[in-house]
Amino acid sequence: MARKNLLNSLITPEQSPPAPRADTDVTPPSPAQPRRKTGAIGAVSQSLAELRTRALVEVPAELIDDAGLKDRLGRLDQADGALVESIREYGQQVPVLLRHSPHTQGRFEIVYGRRRVAALKALGQPVRAMVRDLSDHDLVVAQGQENAARKDLSFIEKSNFARQMRDAGFDRKVICDALHIDKTVVSRMLNVADSIPLAVIEAIGAAPAAGRDRWLSLAKRIEGHSPDEVANLAHGQTSDLRFRAAFDALAPRRKGPAPARVVRSEDGAEIARIAERAGKTVLTMSQKDEFSQWLSEHLNEIHREFLKTRGE
């Protein structure tokens, strides 16, 4: 029994201590290091140490800062009402991923889980999290991989994230690996993100109902318009309504029919109107009189004279 309990104590991750407050100089204790680095015992000990580093901890929400690239459009610091109520009733079911802040000792930065952190901040509850030591590069890649597995990010949000990765210096292969997409899809996403000013994208929002083709159509429609002008057209309670408002407002104007040409007599009286309608010439006599009767009877003769002048 004693041996069994000892094995359980090795396998079960130890309860991680609470995260230190920002106003203290206490450094979080490092996980226990294996006493032996080689051989089978060393490998097992190393695995157990790594397991301990993966244990969940509770971090005060006020010690968590934003980091990485902006994956969601809209207010990231504004808690989602439905998510707040869900966590209030059922608790936080899915942990977030944090890293130790490289700038301030005792603080943490979000790798992913921004909406959950915002909701827990609103509730005044600590955040259940996994904490990793990640470089800026690894943070963005982890963020991208997590985004690729999510189904609630819209096309334009993923496109905007890919654009941010490229602008941050990541090559296409890293972007593809992070988002689990091929280079062709990345090129299409970047084409859309580059065609529409960021101010317009942020004014509209995620617009989950609008896919690549609709965003490309919008890109063509905004040509010749300033970003502020287009952003001011995006009105609506939801991002889909804002997209539709801007899209419809920028629809190309249909050319109306050209005005009819008025034919007048020497004294200025209107004789007839000639208009182009659906590729045809329409002659409308202004009144039924002797001239209109004569014209209708001699129209074929007038046509023959026309052909003679052309040598036909």
ROTORRO-942051 format. One record per residue (C-alpha): residue in one letter; x, y, z. Coordinates in nm, 2 decimals. Example, Ala and Ser with C-alpha at 12.3 -4.5 7.8 and 13.67 -1.06 7.14 Angstrom:
BEGIN
   residuo     east    north       up
         A     1.23    -0.45     0.78
         S     1.37    -0.11     0.71
//
This chain:
BEGIN
   residuo     east    north       up
         M     0.00     0.00     0.00
         A     0.28     0.23     0.09
         R     0.44     0.18    -0.25
         K     0.11     0.24    -0.43
         N     0.06     0.57    -0.25
         L     0.41     0.67    -0.33
         L     0.35     0.61    -0.70
         N     0.03     0.80    -0.69
         S     0.21     1.10    -0.54
         L     0.46     1.09    -0.82
         I     0.20     1.06    -1.10
         T    -0.06     1.31    -0.96
         P     0.04     1.67    -1.04
         E     0.09     1.87    -0.73
         Q    -0.15     2.15    -0.66
         S     0.01     2.46    -0.80
         P     0.04     2.75    -0.56
         P    -0.17     3.06    -0.63
         A    -0.01     3.32    -0.86
         P     0.17     3.59    -0.68
         R     0.03     3.94    -0.68
         A     0.18     4.21    -0.90
         D     0.29     4.42    -0.60
         T     0.50     4.15    -0.44
         D     0.85     4.04    -0.52
         V     0.77     3.67    -0.48
         T     0.87     3.46    -0.77
         P     0.65     3.16    -0.85
         P     0.84     2.84    -0.74
         S     0.98     2.64    -1.03
         P     0.85     2.29    -1.07
         A     1.05     2.02    -0.91
         Q     1.35     1.91    -1.12
         P     1.43     1.55    -1.16
         R     1.73     1.44    -0.97
         R     1.85     1.22    -1.25
         K     1.86     1.32    -1.62
         T     1.97     1.00    -1.78
         G     1.84     0.65    -1.80
         A     1.49     0.51    -1.76
         I     1.45     0.67    -1.41
         G     1.56     1.00    -1.54
         A     1.32     0.98    -1.84
         V     1.03     0.90    -1.60
         S     1.13     1.18    -1.36
         Q     1.16     1.43    -1.65
         S     0.81     1.33    -1.78
         L     0.66     1.38    -1.43
         A     0.82     1.72    -1.40
         E     0.68     1.82    -1.73
         L     0.34     1.69    -1.62
         R     0.35     1.92    -1.32
         T     0.42     2.22    -1.54
         R     0.10     2.14    -1.72
         A    -0.12     2.15    -1.42
         L    -0.40     2.40    -1.40
         V    -0.36     2.71    -1.18
         E    -0.60     2.98    -1.08
         V    -0.48     3.33    -1.17
         P    -0.64     3.65    -1.05
         A    -0.80     3.80    -1.35
         E    -0.66     4.15    -1.28
         L    -0.31     4.00    -1.33
         I    -0.38     3.90    -1.69
         D    -0.29     4.13    -1.98
         D    -0.36     4.10    -2.35
         A    -0.09     3.97    -2.59
         G    -0.03     3.84    -2.93
         L    -0.23     3.93    -3.24
         K    -0.59     4.04    -3.26
         D    -0.79     3.74    -3.36
         R    -1.14     3.88    -3.29
         L    -1.29     4.19    -3.44
         G    -1.47     4.42    -3.19
         R    -1.42     4.50    -2.83
         L    -1.20     4.23    -2.67
         D    -1.23     4.38    -2.33
         Q    -1.61     4.38    -2.33
         A    -1.75     4.06    -2.18
         D    -2.00     3.86    -2.38
         G    -2.33     3.86    -2.18
         A    -2.43     3.51    -2.27
         L    -2.08     3.38    -2.18
         V    -2.09     3.57    -1.85
         E    -2.42     3.41    -1.75
         S    -2.30     3.06    -1.86
         I    -1.99     3.09    -1.64
         R    -2.19     3.23    -1.36
         E    -2.42     2.93    -1.36
         Y    -2.19     2.65    -1.46
         G    -1.84     2.78    -1.38
         Q    -1.54     2.80    -1.62
         Q    -1.55     2.47    -1.81
         V    -1.26     2.52    -2.04
         P    -0.92     2.66    -1.92
         V    -0.74     2.94    -2.10
         L    -0.37     2.94    -2.20
         L    -0.14     3.21    -2.05
         R     0.23     3.28    -2.05
         H     0.44     3.46    -1.79
         S     0.47     3.82    -1.89
         P     0.81     3.90    -2.03
         H     0.77     4.26    -1.92
         T     0.64     4.25    -1.57
         Q     0.72     3.99    -1.30
         G     0.41     3.83    -1.15
         R     0.18     3.92    -1.44
         F     0.05     3.70    -1.72
         E    -0.04     3.74    -2.09
         I    -0.32     3.57    -2.28
         V    -0.23     3.33    -2.55
         Y    -0.59     3.23    -2.61
         G    -0.92     3.26    -2.42
         R    -0.98     3.63    -2.44
         R    -1.35     3.61    -2.41
         R    -1.34     3.38    -2.11
         V    -1.09     3.61    -1.94
         A    -1.31     3.91    -2.01
         A    -1.62     3.72    -1.87
         L    -1.43     3.62    -1.55
         K    -1.30     3.97    -1.50
         A    -1.66     4.09    -1.52
         L    -1.76     3.83    -1.26
         G    -1.46     3.90    -1.04
         Q    -1.35     3.54    -1.05
         P    -1.01     3.39    -1.09
         V    -0.91     3.23    -1.42
         R    -0.84     2.86    -1.45
         A    -0.54     2.84    -1.68
         M    -0.25     2.65    -1.81
         V     0.07     2.86    -1.80
         R     0.35     2.81    -2.04
         D     0.68     2.99    -2.11
         L     0.64     3.10    -2.47
         S     0.84     3.33    -2.69
         D     0.65     3.58    -2.90
         H     0.69     3.36    -3.20
         D     0.55     3.05    -3.02
         L     0.27     3.26    -2.87
         V     0.14     3.37    -3.21
         V     0.18     3.02    -3.36
         A    -0.01     2.87    -3.06
         Q    -0.28     3.14    -3.10
         G    -0.31     3.06    -3.47
         Q    -0.34     2.68    -3.41
         E    -0.61     2.74    -3.16
         N    -0.79     2.97    -3.40
         A    -0.78     2.71    -3.67
         A    -0.96     2.46    -3.45
         R    -1.24     2.71    -3.37
         K    -1.55     2.72    -3.58
         D    -1.69     3.06    -3.45
         L    -1.42     3.28    -3.62
         S    -1.55     3.43    -3.94
         F    -1.37     3.44    -4.27
         I    -1.26     3.80    -4.23
         E    -1.13     3.74    -3.88
         K    -0.91     3.46    -4.00
         S    -0.80     3.67    -4.30
         N    -0.72     3.96    -4.07
         F    -0.52     3.72    -3.84
         A    -0.32     3.59    -4.14
         R    -0.25     3.95    -4.25
         Q    -0.12     4.03    -3.90
         M     0.11     3.73    -3.90
         R     0.25     3.82    -4.23
         D     0.30     4.18    -4.13
         A     0.47     4.06    -3.81
         G     0.74     3.89    -4.02
         F     0.61     3.53    -4.03
         D     0.66     3.35    -4.36
         R     0.39     3.17    -4.55
         K     0.49     2.83    -4.42
         V     0.45     2.94    -4.06
         I     0.11     3.10    -4.14
         C     0.00     2.78    -4.31
         D     0.11     2.56    -4.02
         A    -0.04     2.79    -3.76
         L    -0.38     2.80    -3.93
         H    -0.38     2.45    -4.08
         I    -0.45     2.58    -4.43
         D    -0.25     2.56    -4.75
         K    -0.08     2.84    -4.93
         T    -0.36     2.89    -5.18
         V    -0.61     2.96    -4.91
         V    -0.37     3.19    -4.73
         S    -0.32     3.38    -5.05
         R    -0.69     3.42    -5.09
         M    -0.73     3.54    -4.73
         L    -0.45     3.79    -4.77
         N    -0.59     3.91    -5.10
         V    -0.91     4.00    -4.92
         A    -0.75     4.15    -4.61
         D    -0.52     4.37    -4.83
         S    -0.81     4.48    -5.05
         I    -1.01     4.63    -4.77
         P    -0.88     4.90    -4.53
         L    -0.85     4.78    -4.17
         A    -1.07     5.07    -4.06
         V    -1.35     4.94    -4.27
         I    -1.30     4.58    -4.14
         E    -1.31     4.70    -3.78
         A    -1.61     4.92    -3.84
         I    -1.81     4.63    -3.99
         G    -1.69     4.35    -3.75
         A    -1.68     3.98    -3.79
         A    -1.98     3.95    -4.03
         P    -2.01     3.57    -4.00
         A    -2.26     3.55    -4.28
         A    -2.03     3.72    -4.54
         G    -1.77     3.49    -4.70
         R    -1.48     3.55    -4.93
         D    -1.68     3.64    -5.24
         R    -1.89     3.90    -5.06
         W    -1.59     4.06    -4.91
         L    -1.42     4.07    -5.25
         S    -1.73     4.23    -5.40
         L    -1.72     4.49    -5.13
         A    -1.35     4.56    -5.21
         K    -1.45     4.64    -5.56
         R    -1.73     4.87    -5.45
         I    -1.52     5.07    -5.21
         E    -1.28     5.17    -5.49
         G    -1.27     5.55    -5.50
         H    -1.42     5.59    -5.15
         S    -1.22     5.68    -4.84
         P    -1.21     5.43    -4.55
         D    -1.39     5.68    -4.33
         E    -1.67     5.73    -4.58
         V    -1.72     5.35    -4.61
         A    -1.70     5.31    -4.23
         N    -1.97     5.57    -4.18
         L    -2.20     5.37    -4.40
         A    -2.17     5.06    -4.18
         H    -2.48     5.10    -3.96
         G    -2.66     4.82    -3.77
         Q    -2.69     4.64    -3.44
         T    -2.50     4.34    -3.57
         S    -2.19     4.30    -3.79
         D    -2.39     4.13    -4.06
         L    -2.63     4.42    -4.07
         R    -2.34     4.66    -4.09
         F    -2.19     4.47    -4.37
         R    -2.52     4.47    -4.56
         A    -2.57     4.84    -4.50
         A    -2.23     4.93    -4.65
         F    -2.25     4.68    -4.93
         D    -2.59     4.81    -5.04
         A    -2.50     5.17    -5.01
         L    -2.20     5.12    -5.24
         A    -2.40     4.93    -5.50
         P    -2.33     5.06    -5.85
         R    -2.59     5.30    -5.97
         R    -2.80     5.18    -6.27
         K    -2.80     5.42    -6.55
         G    -3.15     5.54    -6.62
         P    -3.28     5.58    -6.98
         A    -3.15     5.88    -7.17
         P    -3.41     6.16    -7.20
         A    -3.62     6.17    -7.51
         R    -3.53     6.41    -7.79
         V    -3.81     6.65    -7.87
         V    -3.87     6.74    -8.23
         R    -4.03     7.08    -8.28
         S    -4.18     7.27    -8.57
         E    -4.05     7.61    -8.69
         D    -4.28     7.79    -8.46
         G    -4.15     7.58    -8.16
         A    -4.45     7.35    -8.13
         E    -4.37     7.00    -8.02
         I    -4.42     6.75    -8.31
         A    -4.28     6.43    -8.17
         R    -4.04     6.27    -7.91
         I    -3.77     6.02    -8.00
         A    -3.63     5.80    -7.73
         E    -3.40     5.50    -7.70
         R    -3.56     5.21    -7.50
         A    -3.41     4.86    -7.47
         G    -3.20     4.91    -7.78
         K    -3.48     5.03    -7.99
         T    -3.58     5.38    -8.12
         V    -3.93     5.48    -8.02
         L    -4.10     5.76    -8.21
         T    -4.40     5.91    -8.04
         M    -4.61     6.17    -8.22
         S    -4.72     6.44    -7.99
         Q    -5.07     6.45    -8.13
         K    -5.28     6.27    -8.39
         D    -5.32     6.51    -8.68
         E    -5.27     6.52    -9.06
         F    -4.89     6.51    -9.03
         S    -4.89     6.20    -8.81
         Q    -5.13     6.04    -9.05
         W    -4.92     6.14    -9.35
         L    -4.60     6.01    -9.18
         S    -4.74     5.67    -9.11
         E    -4.86     5.64    -9.48
         H    -4.53     5.75    -9.63
         L    -4.28     5.60    -9.39
         N    -4.19     5.32    -9.63
         E    -4.12     5.57    -9.90
         I    -3.90     5.77    -9.67
         H    -3.71     5.46    -9.59
         R    -3.65     5.39    -9.97
         E    -3.52     5.74   -10.02
         F    -3.28     5.68    -9.73
         L    -3.15     5.37    -9.89
         K    -3.10     5.55   -10.22
         T    -2.88     5.81   -10.05
         R    -2.66     5.52    -9.93
         G    -2.64     5.37   -10.28
         E    -2.84     5.07   -10.19
//
